[in-house]
Amino acid sequence: MRLFNVLFSPANEIFEKVASQGLLANMIIYLTKVYHMTTATGANVLLIWYALSNFMPIFGASLSDSYFGRFGVIALGSFISLAGMLLLWLSAALPGARPANCDDSSGNCNSATSSQLALLFSSFALISIGAGGIRPCSLTFGADQLERKDDPQNERKLQSYFNFYYACVATSIIVAVTVIVYVQDLRDLMLDLAFR
């Protein structure tokens, strides 16, 4: 059971990183083309989202230490992050949840309504809150499973675990900003060719 817990921690962090970093890389295109934002406005939205995602782990760590424990915060963060991803997917999938396409003949683009922006920003907020639960607790939760005070190899095992964990996180970010972005761009190209 401990091996599952040790592998669960990096795996959970990997999925969170691939999802959030993969979204962040192409989101400016989505905001400018679908939500008709200016590049500056879209960049500001993404910077606020990124800052919030990096600030929320402070609250997640506090909740973990004071109230729910590491596993509880990881579970809650994973669920909230999934809810944010589903909400973001719904905002892209449902035609009424995003602005109408631009009129090619007149060049007129409708701005997003306040409810459409609220749905989009709520999904960003939920993803950030979820990341705040996952990021501060996963590493220490996995390390707790390995720590044995009476084992003379304890320090070496923990160092190996930390190396493995950070290698997994770095690899997941590389996959997110290369493979995921490539797949998203390829899918968009195929959709463009299919509907011409």
Backbone as a ProteinNet text record, in pm:
[ID]
protein_1_A
[PRIMARY]
MRLFNVLFSPANEIFEKVASQGLLANMIIYLTKVYHMTTATGANVLLIWYALSNFMPIFGASLSDSYFGRFGVIALGSFISLAGMLLLWLSAALPGARPANCDDSSGNCNSATSSQLALLFSSFALISIGAGGIRPCSLTFGADQLERKDDPQNERKLQSYFNFYYACVATSIIVAVTVIVYVQDLRDLMLDLAFR
[TERTIARY]
82.4	0	86.7	200.2	287	344.3	376	429.3	326.2	198.8	92.7	89.7	97.8	95.3	217.2	331.8	454.2	442.9	385.6	370.3	250.7	151	32.4	67.9	155.9	190.2	250.8	356.4	407.4	307.2	230.8	134.1	27.7	-20.7	-121.2	-64.7	56.9	122.6	146.5	182.2	204.6	76.6	-35.2	-161.7	-200.9	-178.9	-211.6	-125	3.6	95.4	64.6	42.2	12.7	-114.9	-215.8	-341.9	-326.2	-270.3	-263.9	-162.2	-44.5	57.1	20.3	-42.6	-87.6	-195.7	-284.4	-387.4	-326.2	-236.5	-178.9	-107	-43.4	36.1	-48.4	-167.5	-252	-370.4	-384.8	-503.8	-510.7	-399.2	-402.8	-470.1	-445.7	-510.7	-661	-700.4	-842.2	-909.7	-844.3	-904.3	-916.1	-819	-824.1	-915.9	-919.3	-999.9	-1143.7	-1165.7	-1301.1	-1370.1	-1299.7	-1359.3	-1336.8	-1268.4	-1245.5	-1180.9	-1090.8	-1016.3	-896.5	-851.2	-725.4	-612.4	-499.8	-385.7	-345.2	-349.3	-311.9	-409.3	-538.6	-638.1	-623.4	-607.7	-589.2	-464.2	-355.7	-231.5	-250.2	-323.5	-350.3	-432.7	-533.7	-615.9	-528.8	-443.7	-358.1	-254.5	-200.7	-103.8	-169.4	-291.1	-363.6	-393.7	-435.9	-464.5	-337.9	-227.5	-101.1	-54	-67.5	-28.8	-116.3	-246	-337.5	-303.4	-270.6	-233.9	-106.3	-15.3	108.8	95.7	-7.7	-29.3	-117.2	-208.9	-303.4	-238.5	-121.6	-60.4	-32.9	-21	-3.9	-127.9	-245.9	-370	-387.3	-348.3	-357.5	-270	-150.1	-60.5	-116.8	-175.8	-236	-352.8	-438.2	-550.4	-501.6	-395.9	-339.7	-284.8	-209.9	-147.6	-247.7	-350.7	-440.8	-568.1	-622	-755.5	-769.1	-734.9	-775.5	-667.8	-543.5	-435.5	-399.6	-286.5	-236.9	-328.3	-368.9	-451.6	-584.5	-645.4	-772.9	-761.5	-654	-634.9	-601.9	-523.2	-494	-623	-704.4	-829.6	-923.7	-938.2	-1025	-971.7	-841	-780	-796.1	-782	-798.5	-941.7	-1037	-1177.8	-1210.7	-1162.7	-1190	-1122.8	-1001.5	-932.1	-1006.7	-1055.2	-1134.5	-1262.5	-1327.7	-1448.9	-1417.4	-1303.4	-1263.1	-1236.7	-1172	-1147	-1278	-1371.4	-1501	-1577.2	-1570.5	-1636.5	-1573.7	-1442.2	-1374.7	-1414.2	-1423.2	-1466.4	-1608.8	-1697.7	-1835.1	-1840.4	-1755.5	-1755.6	-1708.6	-1631.5	-1587.8	-1685.7	-1751.4	-1836.3	-1976.7	-2032.7	-2169.1	-2168.9	-2243.4	-2241.2	-2284.7	-2378.1	-2423.5	-2327.7	-2230.1	-2136.3	-2015.1	-2009.1	-1898.5	-1956.9	-1883.7	-1935.5	-1955.7	-2046.7	-2070.9	-1949	-1934.1	-1823.5	-1836.6	-1725.2	-1725.4	-1796.1	-1863.2	-1927	-1820.2	-1786.7	-1678.8	-1710.8	-1838.1	-1872.5	-1859.8	-1904.1	-1897.4	-1776.3	-1713.8	-1600.4	-1642.6	-1771.9	-1825.4	-1807.3	-1748.1	-1728.7	-1801.1	-1884.4	-1952.9	-1860.2	-1860	-1781.3	-1851.5	-1776.5	-1834.2	-1924.1	-2034.8	-2123.9	-2062.1	-2117.9	-2063.9	-2083.6	-2193.5	-2213.7	-2116	-2083.4	-1984.6	-1846.3	-1811.3	-1682.4	-1681.3	-1794.8	-1802.6	-1779.6	-1837	-1816.9	-1670	-1609.3	-1468	-1378.5	-1399.7	-1315.7	-1339.3	-1462.3	-1489.2	-1411	-1402.8	-1324.7	-1177.3	-1125.3	-986.4	-965.7	-1060.9	-1048.7	-1049.7	-1138.3	-1143.5	-1015.5	-961.4	-834.8	-723.7	-721.4	-619.6	-636.1	-760.1	-785.7	-744.8	-777.2	-736.3	-585.7	-517.1	-370.1	-317	-385.9	-345.4	-355.5	-439.8	-449.2	-351.4	-318.4	-231.8	-84.3	-43.2	99.7	171.9	116.7	197	198.3	105.9	90.7	143	149	185.3	325.7	421.3	560.2	576.2	524.1	540.8	458.1	342.7	262.1	338.5	401.9	482	603.7	667.8	786.8	750.8	632.6	588.8	576.6	544.1	528	661.7	769.5	902.3	979.5	944.1	1026.4	1019.9	1135.6	1153	1273.8	1252.3	1361.4	1463.9	1418.2	1509.8	1586.9	1555.9	1623.2	1749	1867	1990	1993.9	1914.6	1909.3	1799.7	1738.6	1625.1	1658.4	1770.6	1806.4	1830	1895.5	1920.4	1789.7	1697.1	1567.8	1489.4	1491.8	1421.1	1483.4	1616.2	1681.7	1646.8	1644.6	1607.5	1462.9	1376.3	1235.8	1221.3	1289.1	1281.1	1333.5	1443.9	1497	1396	1336.8	1236.7	1116.2	1070.2	952.5	976.1	1086.9	1113.1	1144.4	1203.5	1224.4	1089.9	996.9	862.3	790.9	800.5	734.9	794.3	926.7	991.4	954.8	952.5	914.5	770.1	682.7	541.9	524	601.9	593.2	643.3	751.1	801.9	697	633.9	528.3	411.8	376.3	262.3	285.3	404.5	427.9	478	500.1	539.8	433.7	417.2	327.4	181.8	137.1	-2.9	-32.5	56.7	37.2	36.2	125.6	130	-1.2	-51.1	-176.7	-292.3	-296.7	-402.7	-395.3	-276.8	-261.7	-296.1	-255.2	-285.6	-435.8	-500.1	-645.6	-715.3	-670.5	-729.8	-709.1	-591.4	-564.3	-655.3	-672.6	-760	-904.7	-950.1	-1086.3	-1103.1	-1002.5	-1008.8	-1019.9	-940.9	-944.2	-1075.2	-1130.4	-1253.2	-1374.7	-1376.6	-1494.5	-1479	-1383.7	-1369.6	-1460
-119.7	0	125.9	120.3	237.9	270.9	168.6	193.6	267.8	229.3	300	446.4	472.3	610.3	688.7	623.1	689.9	726.8	639.7	667.7	758.4	754.9	838.6	986.8	1022.8	1163.9	1227.3	1169.6	1230.5	1221.2	1112.3	1097.6	1206.2	1234.5	1339.3	1475.3	1502.2	1628.4	1635.8	1522.9	1518.4	1554.6	1494	1523.4	1669.7	1723.7	1864.8	1955.2	1925.5	2009	1999.9	1878.3	1863.1	1939.2	1928.2	1997.3	2148.7	2199	2344.8	2408.9	2351.3	2410.1	2393.1	2281	2260.8	2359.8	2390.8	2492.3	2630.3	2661.8	2796.3	2830.2	2731.3	2757.3	2803.7	2749	2784.4	2872.9	2907.4	2980.8	3121.4	3185.7	3320.7	3318.4	3213.3	3200.2	3183.3	3102.4	3080.6	3210.7	3285.6	3410.2	3514.9	3521.7	3623.3	3582.6	3454.8	3412.8	3379.4	3317.8	3276.7	3383.2	3438.8	3540	3682	3696.5	3825.3	3928.8	3884.5	3976.3	4030.2	4147.1	4195.4	4110.8	4113.1	4036	4082.8	4213.7	4267.4	4221.5	4225.7	4181.1	4031.8	3953.2	3809.5	3776.6	3849.3	3827.3	3863.2	3970.2	4007.1	3900.6	3848.6	3742	3621.1	3582.2	3465.1	3488.5	3609.1	3638.9	3635.6	3687.2	3681.8	3537.1	3458	3316.7	3243.4	3268.6	3203.6	3246.1	3374.3	3422.9	3360.1	3353	3291.6	3144.3	3075.1	2933.3	2913	3007.6	2996.4	3049.2	3125.5	3179.3	3086.7	3015	2930.5	2818.4	2765	2662.9	2709	2838.3	2887.1	2852.8	2874.8	2841	2690	2617.8	2472.3	2413.2	2465.7	2417.7	2450.5	2568.3	2606.5	2515.4	2487.4	2396.1	2256.6	2213.1	2081.2	2071.3	2171.9	2168.8	2190.8	2269.4	2308.9	2225.8	2179.1	2121.2	1981.8	1965.8	1846.6	1740.2	1773.3	1678.9	1677.4	1616.5	1618.7	1545.1	1424.2	1346.4	1415.6	1471	1540.8	1659.1	1735.9	1852.8	1809.1	1702.3	1651.6	1603.5	1528.1	1477.2	1591.5	1687.1	1801.9	1884.9	1908.2	1984	1914.6	1782.9	1707.8	1718.5	1706.9	1717.5	1857.9	1960.2	2098.6	2129	2080.8	2100.9	2032.3	1911.5	1841.2	1918.6	1971.5	2051.7	2174.7	2237.9	2353	2315.4	2200.7	2154.7	2123.6	2060.1	2030.5	2158.6	2256.4	2384.4	2455.2	2449.7	2508.9	2436.1	2304	2226.5	2264.2	2278.4	2318.7	2457.4	2547.8	2683	2682.5	2583.4	2572	2489.9	2391.4	2299.1	2353.1	2425.3	2475.2	2606.8	2615.1	2737.4	2862.9	2851.9	2969.1	3012.7	2928.9	2959.7	3038.5	3063.5	3142	3241	3345.4	3442.8	3379.8	3438.5	3391.6	3421	3344.8	3367.4	3504.3	3556.8	3685.9	3673	3778.9	3784.9	3822.7	3728.3	3751.2	3862.7	3877.3	3977.7	4120.4	4141.7	4277.4	4297.4	4188.2	4199	4231.7	4215.7	4247.8	4128.6	4153.4	4049.5	4090.7	4001.4	4028.5	3998.1	4087	4062.9	3958.8	3898.9	3802	3874.2	3809.9	3867.3	3846.8	3914.5	3901.1	3759.7	3693.2	3555.5	3459.2	3482.9	3399.1	3417.1	3541.2	3566.2	3509.6	3518.3	3463	3312.3	3244.6	3100.4	3068	3142.3	3121.4	3148.2	3261.3	3297.2	3204.2	3153.4	3056.2	2927.8	2886.4	2765.4	2788.5	2906.2	2938.3	2937.7	2995.9	3002.2	2862.4	2776	2639.7	2562.4	2580.4	2514	2563.8	2693	2749.5	2698.9	2694	2644.2	2497.7	2419.7	2279.1	2262.8	2345.1	2340.9	2377.4	2467.1	2505.5	2392	2294.7	2178.6	2068.6	2060.2	1951.1	1984.6	2102.1	2135.4	2131.9	2185.4	2186.5	2053.9	1964	1844.4	1716.4	1711.4	1586	1538.9	1628.6	1591.3	1536.9	1607.8	1564.4	1440.6	1425	1305.1	1181.4	1188.8	1076.5	1050.7	1158	1142.7	1080.4	1112.4	1052.6	901.2	851	707.2	634.2	705	643.7	659.7	758.3	793.7	686.4	632.1	533.6	577.3	621.1	671.3	562.8	437.6	329.8	271.5	313.3	263.3	345.7	281.7	357.8	416.5	362.3	411.6	517.1	561.7	653.4	780.9	842.7	969	949.5	840.8	813.1	788.2	714.5	687.6	817.1	904.3	1032.2	1118.6	1121.3	1198.5	1142.9	1011.7	949.8	982.3	979.1	1012.6	1157.2	1250.5	1391.4	1410.3	1343.5	1350.7	1296.6	1181.4	1121	1212.8	1268.5	1355.7	1477.4	1545.9	1666.8	1635.8	1520.7	1480.4	1455.7	1394.1	1371.7	1503.5	1597.1	1727	1801.9	1803.2	1873	1808.1	1676.1	1605.9	1635.7	1642	1670.5	1811	1906.2	2042.3	2044.3	1972	1963.9	1900.5	1793.1	1728.6	1824.9	1899.4	1991.2	2101	2157.4	2271.5	2229.4	2100.7	2055.4	1962.5	1846.3	1745.6	1792.3	1840.6	1882.8	1999.3	2095.9	2210.4	2164.3	2072.7	2020.1	1950.1	1867.3	1795.7	1894.9	1997	2097.3	2171.3	2209.6	2280.1	2190	2064.7	1970.3	1947.2	1934.5	1915.7	2036.8	2157.7	2279.2	2285.6	2246.5	2245.8	2147.1	2028.6	1928.7	1976.2	2041.2	2094.1	2204.2	2289.6	2395.3	2335.8	2232.9	2170.1	2095.2	2035.9	1957.7	2045.8	2167.1	2252.4	2361.2	2349.3	2448.8	2415.1
0	0	0	70.6	75.9	-61.3	-140.8	-274.6	-359.1	-347	-418.8	-377	-247.9	-198.9	-245.5	-248.7	-293	-440.7	-522	-664.7	-693.1	-606.1	-622.7	-616.6	-527.4	-508.6	-633.1	-691.9	-815.5	-930.6	-937.3	-1046.4	-1039.3	-920.5	-903.4	-943.2	-903.1	-939.6	-1090.4	-1150.8	-1295.6	-1370	-1331.5	-1399.1	-1381.2	-1263.1	-1239.2	-1325.4	-1332.2	-1411.9	-1560.8	-1611.4	-1753.9	-1789	-1704.6	-1733.4	-1726.4	-1618.1	-1601.8	-1695.6	-1708.5	-1796	-1943.4	-1977.9	-2114.8	-2154.1	-2061.2	-2086.7	-2100.9	-2011.8	-2008.5	-2138.7	-2198.8	-2318.8	-2437.7	-2453.9	-2568.3	-2531.5	-2406	-2363.5	-2422.5	-2450.8	-2507.7	-2644.8	-2721.1	-2851.7	-2833.4	-2736.5	-2708.2	-2665	-2577.5	-2528.7	-2638.9	-2727.7	-2833.3	-2948.2	-2983.8	-3098.9	-3062.4	-2947.9	-2911.3	-2826.3	-2729.6	-2641.7	-2692.3	-2804.3	-2871.3	-2779.3	-2693.3	-2606.9	-2684	-2644.9	-2701.1	-2642.5	-2706.5	-2657.1	-2518.2	-2494.7	-2363.6	-2255.7	-2284.6	-2186.4	-2159.8	-2265.9	-2249	-2169	-2195.6	-2120.5	-1973.7	-1945.4	-1805.6	-1735.2	-1803	-1745.1	-1712.2	-1805.9	-1783.7	-1674.3	-1667.3	-1561.1	-1423.6	-1414.1	-1286.3	-1250.2	-1347.8	-1323.2	-1278.9	-1345.9	-1311.5	-1172.4	-1141.7	-1008.9	-901.1	-926.5	-830.8	-810.3	-919.5	-909.3	-828	-834.7	-758	-616	-587.8	-453.8	-368.9	-431.3	-358.1	-276.5	-313.4	-228.4	-85.1	-62.7	74.8	156.7	99	168.8	180.1	74.7	79.9	189.4	204.4	310.1	447.9	462.3	590.7	624.8	527.3	551.1	586.1	520	546.3	688.2	728.3	860.9	973.4	949.3	1057.3	1067.8	955.2	961	900.3	774.2	700.8	685.3	705.8	680.3	533	502.9	365.2	268.7	306.2	215.1	188.7	291.5	273.8	180	193.5	107.2	-35.5	-51	-185.8	-252.4	-179.9	-236.5	-272.9	-182.4	-208.5	-325	-327.6	-436.7	-570.9	-572.1	-697.2	-748	-657.1	-695.8	-746.6	-677.7	-718.9	-852.4	-871.7	-998.8	-1113.2	-1089	-1189.5	-1220.7	-1118.1	-1140.3	-1225	-1200.9	-1281.5	-1425.7	-1446.8	-1583.6	-1655.8	-1584.7	-1645.7	-1678.3	-1589.7	-1614.8	-1734.2	-1745.5	-1860.9	-1989	-1982.2	-2098	-2137.3	-2038.7	-2068.6	-2131	-2083.2	-2139.8	-2284.8	-2323.5	-2462.7	-2546.2	-2484.9	-2559.9	-2584.6	-2489.7	-2504.5	-2581.2	-2690.6	-2772	-2696	-2605.6	-2531.1	-2422.1	-2391.8	-2283.9	-2331.4	-2460.5	-2516.6	-2617.1	-2651.8	-2748.4	-2886.6	-2962.3	-3098.8	-3185.1	-3291.1	-3384.1	-3449.7	-3494.9	-3563.7	-3698.1	-3738.9	-3870	-3972	-4060	-4156.8	-4255.5	-4291.7	-4393	-4339.3	-4215.8	-4159.7	-4069.1	-4026.8	-3935.7	-3793.4	-3763.9	-3631.9	-3537.9	-3422.2	-3320.9	-3193.6	-3143.7	-3018.3	-2901.8	-2804.8	-2683.7	-2597.6	-2510.3	-2417.5	-2318.2	-2283.1	-2182.2	-2044.3	-1947.5	-1811.8	-1758.8	-1795.4	-1748.7	-1816.2	-1942.6	-2010.8	-1949	-1918.6	-1852.6	-1711.3	-1641.8	-1506.1	-1508.3	-1607.8	-1620.5	-1647.8	-1738.9	-1771.9	-1651.3	-1584.9	-1470.7	-1352.2	-1337.7	-1231.4	-1254.7	-1380.9	-1409.9	-1378.7	-1413.6	-1380.4	-1228.9	-1155.5	-1009.6	-948.4	-996.6	-943.2	-973.4	-1092.5	-1126.2	-1034.1	-1005.5	-915.7	-773.1	-726.1	-590.4	-580.6	-683.4	-684.8	-682.5	-761.4	-760.7	-623.1	-554.7	-419.7	-320	-348	-261.1	-298.1	-425.8	-472.6	-453.5	-495.5	-500.8	-365.9	-257	-134.3	-59.6	-91.5	-9.2	-73.2	-204.5	-271.3	-236.1	-239.6	-212.9	-71.1	25.8	164.7	195.9	131.4	152.2	106.8	-9.9	-58.1	29.1	74.2	159	293.5	345.5	471.7	461.5	343.5	325.6	329.9	300.2	297.1	427	504.5	620.3	728.9	761.5	869.5	950.5	1069.9	1154.6	1186.7	1196.8	1234.4	1115.2	993.7	873.9	847.9	841.8	815.8	673.7	583.2	445.3	425.1	534.1	525.9	448.7	480.8	416	266.1	229.6	87.8	13.3	75	12	-8.9	90.3	76.7	-32.3	-38.7	-144.7	-282.3	-293.9	-421.7	-457.7	-357	-381.9	-428.3	-362.2	-402.7	-544.9	-578.4	-715	-815.9	-783.8	-871.4	-887	-777.6	-778.5	-867.3	-845.8	-923.6	-1069.9	-1097.1	-1236.7	-1304.9	-1233.1	-1288.2	-1315.1	-1221.5	-1238.2	-1357.2	-1367.3	-1479.3	-1612.3	-1616	-1738.5	-1776	-1676.6	-1706.2	-1762.4	-1715.7	-1770.1	-1913.9	-1940.4	-2077.9	-2169.3	-2123.3	-2202.2	-2223.4	-2119.8	-2129.5	-2231.9	-2234.3	-2324.1	-2462.3	-2482.8	-2616.6	-2675	-2617.7	-2673.7	-2668.5	-2554.1	-2540.5	-2634	-2640	-2729.4	-2874.8	-2910	-3046.6	-3081.3	-2991	-3015.7	-3028.9	-2943.4	-2953.1	-3086.3	-3127.4	-3255	-3373.2	-3369.2	-3476.2	-3485.5	-3371.9	-3369.7	-3429.7	-3395	-3451.1	-3601.7	-3648.4	-3791.9	-3863.3	-3805.5	-3867	-3869.6	-3762.3	-3760.9	-3864.6	-3879.3	-3980.6	-4120.4	-4148.4	-4280.4	-4304	-4199.7	-4213.3	-4240.6	-4188.7	-4201.9	-4306.9	-4394.8	-4502.4	-4616.7
[MASK]
++++++++++++++++++++++++++++++++++++++++++++++++++++++++++++++++++++++++++++++++++++++++++++++++++++++++++++++++++++++++++++++++++++++++++++++++++++++++++++++++++++++++++++++++++++++++++++++++++++

